[in-house]
């Protein structure tokens, strides 16, 4: 779990479960236009990464106590990358979302208003299967060109990521940043326990990524991911955002 938070106000609590994470190495120049003010690109072993992530958003409650009718359980798919910010001698390892997809219009409006995040609404569906030997998960969303999907199949026992591993780098970012519409940036804190992961035996993305993510990022998603895994997930708490200079 993350440490050092001074926030007093919970914005929402939920569970993030069955996370499929496809990770691609990219040229840092591809991401520079998305880097919020006050942050800098982060890298793992010198590699700049973007991740296409699908997961279940479950038992969602505003301010940690208020269920939202018909909006408690839904899918999300996001394309994200990694930055860091230096704050009072501390390094905050952080996530920036390029685009987030959900099936609920009210979620789109709330996220845009509260965090300035680039949410979009598309019809979505998912399928999760698990038995004693194998786990699989896939998330789909329908665009003008048809259904797109990301998927992962894994086997064996889940385990906590090794220290210094790419899996640890990808899963253990406890801050989020987005560009503020009136200049500057928005910062928010997220807490959750350390997740366990399964290495994927087969994983990938099918569909036209250029329609949502633009030509360069869409073409990146056409190739096999450089790494892929599934995380079990956990309860999470997202704290209220604040603007930074």
N, C-alpha and C positions, 0 to 999 in steps of 0.2 A: 504494500500500500504506500501511497505517496505521503510525504511529510512536509511540514513547514507551512501549512495553510493557515491564514488568519481570517478567512471568510467566516461571517456569522450567519449568512442567509442562504439556505438551500433553495435552489430554483426548481430542481426536480430530482426525484429518485426513481430508479427503475432497475430492471435486470437486463444485461446484454448477454445473450446466449448464442452458442453455436456459431461462432465467428469464423468465416472463411476469409483468409488473408492471402492475396496474391501480390507478390512484390517484384518490382521491375527496376533495374538500374537505368538511370537516365542521365543525359547531359545536364549539368546544373543550369545552364543557360535556358533550358526549357521551362524552368520554374521561377525565374527571377521576377517576372511580372506579378506573380502571386504572393511574394514574400511580404508579410505585413510590416509596416514601419516599426522599428524598435527590435526586430528579430533578425536572425541570420540563418541561412541554410545549415542544417545539421547533416552529418554523414556517418555511416558505419564502415569502419575500415577504409575510409576514403571513397566510399561508394554513395552517391546520392540516389535516393529511392523514392518511388511513388508506390502506394499500396491501394489496390482495389479491394474493398472490404464489404462483405455482406453479413448481416446478423439479425437476430430477433430482438426487438425492443419489447419487453414484457413488464406488466404490472406497473405501468408508468403513473406517477403521482406528482402533481404540481406541489411545490413547497414541501415535498416529502410526505404529505398527508391527504391531498385532495385527488382522488381518482377522476379521470376525465372520461365521461361516458362515450363509449364507442371508439375511444382513442387510447386505450391502455395497452393494447397488444398490436404490433404491426411490424413489418419488415423495414429495414433500411439498407441501402447500398451507398457507399461513399468512395470517392477517389480522394486520397489525401497524400500529403508529404510531410517532412519533418524539419522543424526549425528549433532554435534555442534562443533564449534571452537571458542576459546577465542582469541580475537584480540583487543589489547589496552583497556582492561577492558570491552569490549562489547562481548556478546555471539551471534554468528551467527548461527541461527538454519537452518539446511541445509538438502539437499536431496542427496543421493547417488543412482545411477541407477545400478542395477545388469545386466539387459539386456533391451534393447529398440528395438521394432519391428516397422518397417515402410515398405510400399510397394515400395519405390523409391530408386533405387540404388545410385543415386547422393547424396541423403540425408545421406545415410549410410557413404559414402566416406567423405563428408564434416564434419559430426559430429565426425568421428574418427580422422580426421586430426586436426580440430580446438579445440576439447575438450577431445580427448582420450576416448570418451564414447564407450561402447560396443553395437553398433547398429548392427542389422541384418535385412535382407530383406526377407519378405515373402508376397505372395499374400494376400490381405486384403479386407474386405468389412464391411459395418456397416449399421445399421437401427435405425433411430430416429423417434419416434412418440410422439405427444403431443396434448392434447386437454384441455378443461377447467378443467377436474378433474384428469387426469392421465398423467404421463410422463414415457416413457420407452426408453432405449438406449441399444444397444448391439454392440460389436466389435468382429470380427472374423478374424482369420488368418489360413492359410493352411500349415501344416507341412507334413512330410512324413507319419505320422499316420492318417492324415485327418484334418478336420476343428476343431479348438478350438475356444472357445468364452467366453467372460465375459459379463454379462448383469445385468441390474437393472430396476426394475419397482417401481415407486413412485407415490404418490397421494398427493393432497393438495397444499398448497402454499409454495414456497421456502422462506427461511429466512436466515439471516446471522447467523453463528454459535455463540453459547453462549460462553462467555469468559471462558477459562479453559476447554472447551469441547474437546473431541477427534476430532471432525470435525474441530475445529479451529487449533488444533495441526497438523492435516494432511494437511490442505490447506494453512496454513500460514508459509511456509518455502520459503525464498527468496534468498537462496544461493544454489549453487551446487558444489560438489567436485568429482573429479575422480583421480585415481592413475595415475601419469605420467609415461610414458614408460621408462624414464631414472632416476627413483627414484623421491621422493617428490610427490607433488600433484598439481592438477590444480584446481583453484577456479574461479567461475564466479557468477555474480549477476543477478537476475531476478526481475523485478517489474511488479506488476499488482494490480488492485483494489481488495478489499475483495470480495470473491465469496459468492453467496447465495447457499444453499443446500436444497435438499429434502431427507428425510429419506426413505430408501428403504423398500418396502413391501415384495419384493422378489428379491434376487440377488445371484449371484454365478458365478462359473467358470466350464465349461465343456471341457474336453479334456485331453490329456496326457501332463502334465506340466514337466515331467521328461526329455523329449526330449530336451527342451530348457534350463530349469533351474536346471537340475541335480536331483538326487534322493531325497535329504532331502527337498529342496524347492518345488519340484514337488509334494511330498506327502503332504506338508503343504496345497497346493492349492486344494487337494482333499476334504478337509473338508469344512463345511460351514464357511464363513467369520465371524469373531467376531463382525465386524460392516460393514455396507455398506451404501453408499449414492451416490447421483448424484449431481454434482455442475454445475451451469449454465456456468461458465467461463467468459472470458473477453479478451480484448486486453492485450498483454504482450510484454515486451521488454527484450531481452536477451543481456547482455553486453559481450564484448570480455573477453576471459579467460586470466588468468595470472598464472604463476607457483609460488608456495610457497615452502619454504624449508620444 
